[in-house]
Each structure stands twice: as C-alpha cells, then as structure tokens.
C-alpha cells in the first residue's frame, strides 16, 4: 500500500505587473519564508505560479499566486 505524501504550501500573492514578479520572489525567499518558521521543501520542484482571472499582464493590480512547498 502506498503512503500518501502530505505537502504544505506557503502561498504568496504577487500584486503588480509581470515585469516586477522577481521583486516578489526576492521578498518571498529572502524575508517571508525565513521569518515564517517554515523551511523549503526542495525535493520535487522549487515553486509554481497560479494564474486566474485576477491576472492582467501589465496591470499594476494584477495578481499571481506563488506557491512554495514548505515543511
């Protein structure tokens, strides 16, 4: 019988145009995660982005969810 793996994600919203997303990643990896008490879980992949109806490429109010596996 296979054991199910439970993965916890820290979800952070990037708000702003796509060309500023790296600022959000820098904040997330250098400040938010270290101060959260979580550590990165880097077994499979580092992170993924979720785009929904709030995403508008160059809009200053555009939202992209950044999902990072943590433990």
Secondary structure, DSSP 8 states (H G I E B T S, - for coil): -------EEEEEEEES-GGGHHHHHHHIIIIIHHHHT--B--SS-SEEEE--TT--TT-TT-EEEEEEEE-
